[in-house]
Amino acid sequence: MSITDWPLHNRPREKLMAHGAAFLSDAELLAIFLRVGMTGKSAVELGQELINHFGSLAALFEASIDELSQVKGIGAAKFVQLQAVLEMSKRALKDTLQHEASFKTIDRLKTFIQLQFQQHTTESLVVLFFNANLTLIDIETISSGNQTAVLIPTKQIITSALRHNAHSIILAHNHPFGSPTPSEQDILSTKALQNHMHAIEVQVLDHFIIADGFDAYSMAEHQLI
């Protein structure tokens, strides 16, 4: 049955208008994005098939064009649209963090950090630079490693912090194929950086580790730094 044959209160667009986007399921949100289904399958059913195929919305956004094309009815056009949605989300969150105190919107901050690591298959380190009001100045990818390790280049981070006239920083790196739990080296390297940054009066507020796109671990929350 086509979505247009559904009762109005069950249709994704009408539900969104009446209750807001947060009221919709993942499949219903995808249905609005997809606009149409395919023969014998509504847009909601196609959306659910995509989620089942990849395992989650996060994994769907991480999918390559070849992986996405494996689902019948989905091709290059949808891949481009998904990537555009992802990039718009990043930019919108960055804009918010550059106009509000980031720790008043901690959930947005975490989401923004998590979005930075979509489609990363090797470990990468990003640094967020904040002013004295805790608004975001800039974010930089400082280094990229292999699939199991990432370096914390102290001199480069100090140089960037001084260039931005930063009051504080947050580190974030990813564990692409593992747990977000920090390794002993992650903890030791972060503490060493804290000591160096203290010498130039820049605080290291936290170090987030991201796994599987959206699983986040905060060293500060676990009192590791």
Backbone as CSV, one residue per row, in Angstrom:
resi,resn,N_x,N_y,N_z,CA_x,CA_y,CA_z,C_x,C_y,C_z
1,MET,0.837,-1.198,0.000,0.000,0.000,0.000,0.878,1.255,0.000
2,SER,0.549,2.196,-0.869,1.276,3.453,-0.921,1.004,4.283,0.335
3,ILE,1.991,5.110,0.733,1.819,5.974,1.905,0.633,6.910,1.718
4,THR,0.356,7.288,0.477,-0.768,8.195,0.218,-2.102,7.533,0.532
5,ASP,-2.107,6.209,0.659,-3.329,5.491,1.011,-3.466,5.304,2.520
6,TRP,-2.435,5.697,3.278,-2.482,5.559,4.727,-3.372,6.637,5.333
7,PRO,-3.910,6.397,6.542,-4.614,7.477,7.251,-3.665,8.651,7.464
8,LEU,-4.185,9.856,7.404,-3.344,11.049,7.501,-2.448,11.044,8.739
9,HIS,-2.986,10.622,9.873,-2.217,10.696,11.119,-1.059,9.700,11.160
10,ASN,-1.014,8.751,10.203,0.075,7.773,10.158,1.156,8.133,9.141
11,ARG,0.898,9.127,8.314,1.855,9.495,7.273,3.026,10.273,7.885
12,PRO,4.267,9.917,7.507,5.434,10.556,8.121,5.425,12.084,8.062
13,ARG,5.110,12.644,6.908,5.150,14.117,6.796,4.103,14.769,7.694
14,GLU,2.926,14.185,7.729,1.862,14.741,8.551,2.189,14.579,10.039
15,LYS,2.796,13.442,10.410,3.207,13.232,11.802,4.270,14.249,12.210
16,LEU,5.199,14.521,11.307,6.240,15.504,11.602,5.640,16.887,11.795
17,MET,4.724,17.266,10.919,4.090,18.580,11.030,3.305,18.721,12.336
18,ALA,2.686,17.630,12.752,1.835,17.680,13.946,2.624,17.579,15.246
19,HIS,3.720,16.787,15.240,4.392,16.472,16.500,5.874,16.836,16.532
20,GLY,6.482,17.151,15.374,7.910,17.431,15.326,8.704,16.228,14.860
21,ALA,9.919,16.486,14.360,10.744,15.422,13.778,11.131,14.358,14.797
22,ALA,11.341,14.755,16.069,11.772,13.801,17.088,10.731,12.716,17.347
23,PHE,9.477,12.961,16.945,8.384,12.015,17.170,8.459,10.826,16.205
24,LEU,9.207,10.987,15.099,9.244,9.968,14.048,10.314,8.915,14.320
25,SER,10.066,7.720,13.826,11.065,6.652,13.887,12.149,6.915,12.849
26,ASP,13.253,6.186,12.952,14.335,6.319,11.964,13.812,6.019,10.552
27,ALA,13.020,4.975,10.434,12.497,4.584,9.117,11.586,5.663,8.545
28,GLU,10.782,6.295,9.403,9.889,7.358,8.927,10.664,8.590,8.498
29,LEU,11.733,8.933,9.229,12.576,10.063,8.815,13.227,9.772,7.470
30,LEU,13.710,8.558,7.305,14.301,8.178,6.013,13.264,8.209,4.898
31,ALA,12.037,7.839,5.212,10.973,7.856,4.207,10.760,9.270,3.669
32,ILE,10.799,10.263,4.557,10.658,11.653,4.113,11.826,12.040,3.226
33,PHE,13.026,11.599,3.595,14.212,11.860,2.785,14.108,11.175,1.420
34,LEU,13.675,9.900,1.410,13.610,9.127,0.167,12.498,9.613,-0.752
35,ARG,11.410,10.128,-0.157,10.239,10.671,-0.861,9.356,9.580,-1.445
36,VAL,9.948,8.591,-2.126,9.143,7.528,-2.736,9.768,6.178,-2.429
37,GLY,8.952,5.155,-2.477,9.450,3.802,-2.308,9.751,3.180,-3.662
38,MET,9.390,1.926,-3.791,9.556,1.243,-5.077,8.404,0.245,-5.200
39,THR,8.335,-0.421,-6.321,7.216,-1.325,-6.562,7.071,-2.340,-5.426
40,GLY,5.904,-2.339,-4.814,5.613,-3.280,-3.742,6.189,-2.907,-2.395
41,LYS,6.770,-1.690,-2.290,7.427,-1.304,-1.045,7.252,0.188,-0.825
42,SER,6.686,0.576,0.301,6.523,1.997,0.608,7.868,2.616,0.973
43,ALA,7.906,3.939,1.032,9.140,4.637,1.411,9.561,4.266,2.829
44,VAL,8.577,4.077,3.727,8.904,3.677,5.101,9.522,2.281,5.115
45,GLU,8.958,1.373,4.337,9.502,0.016,4.267,10.905,0.017,3.667
46,LEU,11.120,0.865,2.671,12.447,0.977,2.077,13.431,1.566,3.085
47,GLY,12.959,2.554,3.843,13.801,3.138,4.883,14.188,2.102,5.929
48,GLN,13.223,1.274,6.343,13.511,0.237,7.325,14.475,-0.801,6.757
49,GLU,14.333,-1.100,5.473,15.245,-2.047,4.822,16.683,-1.514,4.849
50,LEU,16.831,-0.212,4.620,18.164,0.397,4.663,18.763,0.288,6.068
51,ILE,17.959,0.570,7.086,18.447,0.483,8.463,18.809,-0.958,8.812
52,ASN,17.977,-1.906,8.395,18.259,-3.322,8.655,19.537,-3.765,7.943
53,HIS,19.709,-3.273,6.730,20.864,-3.679,5.917,22.172,-3.196,6.531
54,PHE,22.186,-1.927,7.000,23.431,-1.347,7.522,23.553,-1.441,9.038
55,GLY,22.434,-1.671,9.717,22.482,-1.859,11.158,22.088,-0.653,11.981
56,SER,22.235,0.552,11.410,21.895,1.777,12.139,21.952,2.956,11.189
57,LEU,21.383,4.088,11.640,21.495,5.311,10.843,22.947,5.742,10.710
58,ALA,23.716,5.611,11.800,25.127,6.001,11.764,25.875,5.209,10.700
59,ALA,25.640,3.904,10.652,26.308,3.066,9.659,25.843,3.405,8.244
60,LEU,24.588,3.787,8.104,24.068,4.188,6.799,24.819,5.412,6.286
61,PHE,25.033,6.398,7.164,25.759,7.592,6.756,27.224,7.292,6.452
62,GLU,27.759,6.244,7.043,29.152,5.873,6.809,29.327,5.082,5.515
63,ALA,28.238,4.577,4.956,28.325,3.689,3.799,28.923,4.388,2.583
64,SER,29.715,3.637,1.832,30.275,4.148,0.581,29.215,4.079,-0.508
65,ILE,29.506,4.700,-1.635,28.550,4.683,-2.742,28.328,3.253,-3.237
66,ASP,29.382,2.425,-3.227,29.241,1.033,-3.670,28.377,0.239,-2.699
67,GLU,28.572,0.463,-1.398,27.785,-0.252,-0.393,26.328,0.158,-0.462
68,LEU,26.072,1.453,-0.652,24.691,1.930,-0.706,23.983,1.394,-1.935
69,SER,24.715,1.268,-3.026,24.118,0.812,-4.285,23.730,-0.664,-4.249
70,GLN,24.162,-1.372,-3.220,23.786,-2.777,-3.098,22.312,-2.943,-2.740
71,VAL,21.713,-1.864,-2.202,20.289,-1.912,-1.862,19.481,-1.504,-3.090
72,LYS,18.596,-2.369,-3.517,17.804,-2.107,-4.714,16.987,-0.831,-4.544
73,GLY,17.045,0.024,-5.549,16.305,1.276,-5.513,17.109,2.443,-4.990
74,ILE,18.354,2.198,-4.552,19.214,3.239,-4.007,20.483,3.317,-4.855
75,GLY,20.887,4.530,-5.215,22.077,4.666,-6.039,22.861,5.928,-5.734
76,ALA,23.570,6.406,-6.740,24.481,7.536,-6.572,23.760,8.798,-6.111
77,ALA,22.554,9.033,-6.626,21.824,10.263,-6.276,21.527,10.311,-4.774
78,LYS,21.111,9.178,-4.210,20.803,9.141,-2.780,22.077,9.250,-1.940
79,PHE,23.162,8.659,-2.433,24.436,8.784,-1.735,24.839,10.252,-1.633
80,VAL,24.729,10.977,-2.736,25.080,12.401,-2.748,24.189,13.177,-1.789
81,GLN,22.894,12.867,-1.786,21.962,13.570,-0.903,22.274,13.292,0.569
82,LEU,22.591,12.034,0.888,22.927,11.679,2.266,24.173,12.431,2.735
83,GLN,25.168,12.507,1.868,26.398,13.209,2.233,26.140,14.701,2.417
84,ALA,25.244,15.251,1.610,24.891,16.669,1.752,24.187,16.913,3.089
85,VAL,23.279,16.006,3.470,22.582,16.122,4.758,23.583,16.046,5.902
86,LEU,24.532,15.119,5.817,25.538,14.959,6.863,26.385,16.219,7.015
87,GLU,26.815,16.770,5.884,27.659,17.971,5.928,26.879,19.177,6.449
88,MET,25.616,19.290,6.064,24.798,20.386,6.583,24.637,20.265,8.100
89,SER,24.478,19.036,8.594,24.359,18.824,10.034,25.621,19.278,10.753
90,LYS,26.778,18.926,10.209,28.050,19.344,10.805,28.153,20.863,10.854
91,ARG,27.819,21.505,9.733,27.976,22.957,9.657,26.984,23.676,10.565
92,ALA,25.769,23.144,10.652,24.776,23.767,11.524,25.205,23.669,12.986
93,LEU,25.725,22.502,13.389,26.176,22.335,14.764,27.393,23.206,15.050
94,LYS,28.309,23.288,14.093,29.480,24.141,14.280,29.061,25.593,14.459
95,ASP,28.100,26.030,13.676,27.617,27.404,13.785,27.013,27.649,15.172
96,THR,26.258,26.673,15.672,25.677,26.796,17.010,26.763,26.911,18.072
97,LEU,27.780,26.058,17.964,28.844,26.047,18.964,29.720,27.288,18.903
98,GLN,29.708,27.965,17.758,30.492,29.189,17.633,29.724,30.421,18.106
99,HIS,28.462,30.207,18.508,27.656,31.332,18.989,27.103,31.095,20.392
100,GLU,27.321,29.901,20.934,26.840,29.592,22.274,27.974,28.982,23.086
101,ALA,27.906,29.107,24.391,28.873,28.428,25.248,28.695,26.918,25.081
102,SER,29.725,26.246,24.648,29.606,24.850,24.253,29.164,23.930,25.377
103,PHE,29.539,24.252,26.625,29.178,23.371,27.718,27.779,23.639,28.248
104,LYS,27.093,24.611,27.646,25.663,24.760,27.898,24.881,23.864,26.942
105,THR,25.544,23.406,25.901,24.921,22.530,24.909,25.802,21.296,24.741
106,ILE,26.074,20.590,25.857,27.017,19.483,25.847,26.589,18.372,24.898
107,ASP,25.288,18.125,24.784,24.822,17.085,23.874,25.136,17.452,22.425
108,ARG,24.955,18.732,22.081,25.287,19.173,20.731,26.780,19.061,20.479
109,LEU,27.567,19.395,21.504,29.016,19.291,21.379,29.430,17.859,21.090
110,LYS,28.874,16.916,21.840,29.198,15.508,21.626,28.779,15.051,20.225
111,THR,27.574,15.444,19.827,27.091,15.060,18.497,27.991,15.626,17.415
112,PHE,28.395,16.877,17.573,29.284,17.516,16.607,30.597,16.744,16.504
113,ILE,31.164,16.360,17.639,32.411,15.601,17.636,32.216,14.248,16.966
114,GLN,31.108,13.586,17.300,30.834,12.280,16.705,30.710,12.367,15.185
115,LEU,30.070,13.419,14.704,29.887,13.576,13.257,31.205,13.769,12.523
116,GLN,32.229,14.249,13.219,33.516,14.464,12.563,34.157,13.154,12.102
117,PHE,33.740,12.062,12.724,34.416,10.796,12.451,33.614,9.855,11.558
118,GLN,32.555,10.345,10.967,31.825,9.545,10.000,32.760,9.218,8.833
119,GLN,32.781,7.951,8.429,33.551,7.465,7.275,35.055,7.435,7.521
120,HIS,35.513,7.605,8.768,36.932,7.472,9.060,37.258,6.003,9.328
121,THR,38.144,5.428,8.545,38.531,4.032,8.731,39.905,3.909,9.371
122,THR,40.603,5.012,9.600,41.850,5.028,10.347,41.695,5.998,11.513
123,GLU,42.545,5.836,12.522,42.463,6.722,13.671,42.913,8.129,13.283
124,SER,42.115,9.107,13.674,42.436,10.511,13.428,42.244,11.288,14.716
125,LEU,43.014,12.347,14.874,42.921,13.199,16.051,42.462,14.585,15.629
126,VAL,41.385,15.068,16.236,40.941,16.438,15.997,41.032,17.207,17.304
127,VAL,41.249,18.497,17.183,41.324,19.368,18.347,40.351,20.514,18.165
128,LEU,39.527,20.741,19.173,38.590,21.863,19.179,39.180,22.960,20.057
129,PHE,39.180,24.186,19.537,39.758,25.325,20.241,38.644,26.261,20.716
130,PHE,38.711,26.667,21.995,37.668,27.481,22.600,38.244,28.772,23.169
131,ASN,37.413,29.815,23.171,37.831,31.063,23.808,37.459,31.038,25.287
132,ALA,37.661,32.152,25.974,37.410,32.200,27.414,35.941,32.021,27.770
133,ASN,35.040,32.267,26.807,33.596,32.094,27.032,33.124,30.691,26.673
134,LEU,34.085,29.827,26.331,33.793,28.442,25.948,32.950,28.345,24.688
135,THR,33.117,29.301,23.796,32.534,29.170,22.456,33.620,28.666,21.518
136,LEU,33.202,27.895,20.548,34.145,27.250,19.639,34.792,28.274,18.708
137,ILE,36.131,28.248,18.650,36.861,29.104,17.714,37.057,28.373,16.389
138,ASP,37.554,27.146,16.488,37.837,26.379,15.275,38.054,24.923,15.654
139,ILE,38.065,24.067,14.649,38.380,22.654,14.834,39.381,22.265,13.755
140,GLU,40.408,21.516,14.136,41.441,21.107,13.195,41.692,19.609,13.317
141,THR,41.884,18.951,12.172,42.393,17.582,12.176,43.901,17.684,12.288
142,ILE,44.430,17.226,13.404,45.842,17.426,13.707,46.709,16.295,13.167
143,SER,46.212,15.070,13.259,47.007,13.943,12.766,46.119,12.773,12.411
144,SER,46.637,11.907,11.567,45.954,10.669,11.204,46.954,9.538,11.349
145,GLY,46.489,8.425,11.875,47.384,7.297,12.080,46.955,6.098,11.269
146,ASN,47.162,4.921,11.837,46.722,3.702,11.167,45.423,3.240,11.819
147,GLN,45.143,1.957,11.718,43.878,1.464,12.258,43.939,1.191,13.759
148,THR,45.111,1.347,14.371,45.226,1.007,15.791,45.890,2.089,16.632
149,ALA,46.411,3.153,16.027,47.145,4.141,16.830,47.053,5.527,16.214
150,VAL,47.122,6.534,17.079,47.147,7.917,16.625,48.120,8.673,17.525
151,LEU,48.871,9.593,16.944,49.844,10.365,17.699,49.218,11.638,18.234
152,ILE,49.740,12.142,19.342,49.344,13.453,19.860,50.550,14.372,19.714
153,PRO,50.632,15.114,18.617,51.797,15.966,18.353,51.742,17.258,19.171
154,THR,52.410,17.247,20.305,52.321,18.343,21.268,52.698,19.689,20.650
155,LYS,53.815,19.741,19.945,54.277,21.018,19.388,53.254,21.604,18.427
156,GLN,52.660,20.758,17.589,51.676,21.236,16.612,50.424,21.771,17.317
157,ILE,49.996,21.082,18.367,48.816,21.530,19.113,49.093,22.848,19.823
158,ILE,50.268,22.983,20.418,50.633,24.242,21.076,50.660,25.384,20.064
159,THR,51.250,25.132,18.903,51.317,26.166,17.861,49.925,26.607,17.430
160,SER,49.037,25.641,17.232,47.668,25.966,16.817,46.919,26.710,17.919
161,ALA,47.103,26.297,19.166,46.423,26.965,20.288,46.866,28.420,20.405
162,LEU,48.158,28.667,20.238,48.663,30.034,20.302,48.162,30.853,19.118
163,ARG,48.108,30.246,17.953,47.622,30.957,16.758,46.165,31.366,16.926
164,HIS,45.374,30.504,17.541,43.955,30.800,17.756,43.715,31.645,19.004
165,ASN,44.781,31.865,19.774,44.631,32.558,21.070,43.596,31.826,21.924
166,ALA,43.701,30.504,21.956,42.718,29.665,22.628,42.894,29.700,24.143
167,HIS,41.779,29.632,24.839,41.770,29.552,26.296,41.747,28.095,26.755
168,SER,41.152,27.224,25.928,41.053,25.809,26.272,40.874,24.985,25.011
169,ILE,41.095,23.687,25.130,40.943,22.784,23.990,40.252,21.498,24.440
170,ILE,39.666,20.810,23.471,39.171,19.447,23.667,39.777,18.584,22.570
171,LEU,40.292,17.434,22.963,40.803,16.472,21.998,39.717,15.447,21.683
172,ALA,39.788,14.888,20.495,38.898,13.779,20.140,39.602,12.909,19.120
173,HIS,39.549,11.620,19.341,40.039,10.715,18.303,39.154,9.478,18.268
174,ASN,39.312,8.701,17.243,38.410,7.572,17.015,39.128,6.238,17.103
175,HIS,38.368,5.235,17.497,38.777,3.837,17.421,37.850,3.197,16.386
176,PRO,38.224,3.191,15.111,37.280,2.801,14.052,36.686,1.400,14.198
177,PHE,37.486,0.465,14.706,37.002,-0.918,14.726,37.045,-1.521,16.126
178,GLY,36.918,-0.692,17.130,37.010,-1.231,18.476,36.163,-0.494,19.483
179,SER,36.508,-0.686,20.756,35.798,-0.067,21.862,36.247,1.381,22.028
180,PRO,35.362,2.241,22.551,35.757,3.625,22.816,36.625,3.771,24.071
181,THR,36.813,2.689,24.817,37.617,2.766,26.037,39.059,3.154,25.697
182,PRO,39.611,4.156,26.367,40.964,4.601,26.041,42.018,3.564,26.412
183,SER,43.073,3.522,25.615,44.203,2.670,25.956,45.061,3.362,27.011
184,GLU,45.970,2.625,27.601,46.886,3.231,28.577,47.689,4.347,27.924
185,GLN,48.083,4.119,26.655,48.846,5.147,25.943,48.002,6.391,25.702
186,ASP,46.720,6.216,25.410,45.822,7.365,25.233,45.823,8.233,26.493
187,ILE,45.723,7.589,27.641,45.650,8.320,28.909,46.969,9.012,29.221
188,LEU,48.078,8.288,29.062,49.392,8.859,29.359,49.712,10.029,28.434
189,SER,49.392,9.883,27.147,49.673,10.948,26.181,48.842,12.190,26.466
190,THR,47.593,11.972,26.889,46.713,13.100,27.201,47.209,13.845,28.439
191,LYS,47.619,13.099,29.454,48.128,13.738,30.667,49.419,14.508,30.381
192,ALA,50.264,13.953,29.524,51.500,14.649,29.157,51.184,15.945,28.426
193,LEU,50.201,15.889,27.531,49.807,17.107,26.813,49.252,18.140,27.790
194,GLN,48.452,17.690,28.753,47.904,18.608,29.765,49.017,19.404,30.446
195,ASN,50.104,18.720,30.791,51.220,19.390,31.457,51.853,20.444,30.563
196,HIS,52.031,20.121,29.286,52.613,21.075,28.344,51.688,22.272,28.124
197,MET,50.386,22.010,28.010,49.430,23.094,27.761,49.301,23.993,28.989
198,HIS,49.441,23.414,30.169,49.376,24.207,31.400,50.463,25.276,31.404
199,ALA,51.615,24.951,30.819,52.732,25.893,30.782,52.419,27.134,29.953
200,ILE,51.494,27.009,29.009,51.109,28.183,28.200,49.697,28.660,28.576
201,GLU,49.218,28.196,29.720,47.930,28.619,30.290,46.745,28.303,29.379
202,VAL,46.783,27.106,28.799,45.659,26.596,28.001,45.190,25.299,28.654
203,GLN,43.903,25.213,28.942,43.344,24.030,29.593,42.987,22.940,28.590
204,VAL,43.243,21.701,28.966,42.727,20.547,28.221,41.486,20.087,28.966
205,LEU,40.317,20.392,28.424,39.058,20.155,29.129,38.613,18.700,29.075
206,ASP,38.895,18.034,27.974,38.421,16.661,27.829,39.121,16.008,26.652
207,HIS,39.022,14.705,26.606,39.488,13.925,25.458,38.413,12.881,25.192
208,PHE,37.718,13.035,24.069,36.665,12.104,23.677,37.245,11.028,22.770
209,ILE,36.776,9.814,22.960,37.124,8.723,22.054,35.830,8.201,21.448
210,ILE,35.828,8.134,20.125,34.622,7.756,19.378,34.829,6.400,18.728
211,ALA,33.892,5.494,18.895,33.954,4.185,18.247,32.663,3.925,17.501
212,ASP,32.789,3.251,16.354,31.621,2.893,15.546,30.746,4.094,15.232
213,GLY,31.379,5.246,14.983,30.647,6.425,14.558,30.022,7.216,15.675
214,PHE,29.261,6.568,16.570,28.499,7.341,17.538,28.662,6.901,18.985
215,ASP,29.532,5.954,19.267,29.750,5.534,20.644,30.873,6.395,21.227
216,ALA,30.568,7.247,22.205,31.526,8.238,22.702,31.924,7.981,24.148
217,TYR,33.221,8.179,24.445,33.762,8.020,25.792,34.474,9.305,26.166
218,SER,34.149,9.856,27.325,34.763,11.083,27.817,35.747,10.757,28.929
219,MET,37.017,11.118,28.721,38.019,10.893,29.776,37.711,11.739,31.003
220,ALA,37.237,12.960,30.793,36.931,13.843,31.934,35.795,13.272,32.781
221,GLU,34.760,12.753,32.129,33.628,12.183,32.859,34.053,10.986,33.699
222,HIS,35.097,10.277,33.243,35.583,9.102,33.958,36.790,9.444,34.832
223,GLN,37.047,10.741,34.976,38.101,11.257,35.866,39.463,10.671,35.552
224,LEU,39.737,10.524,34.256,41.043,10.019,33.823,42.025,11.138,33.546
225,ILE,41.503,12.379,33.424,42.379,13.533,33.254,41.890,14.642,34.173
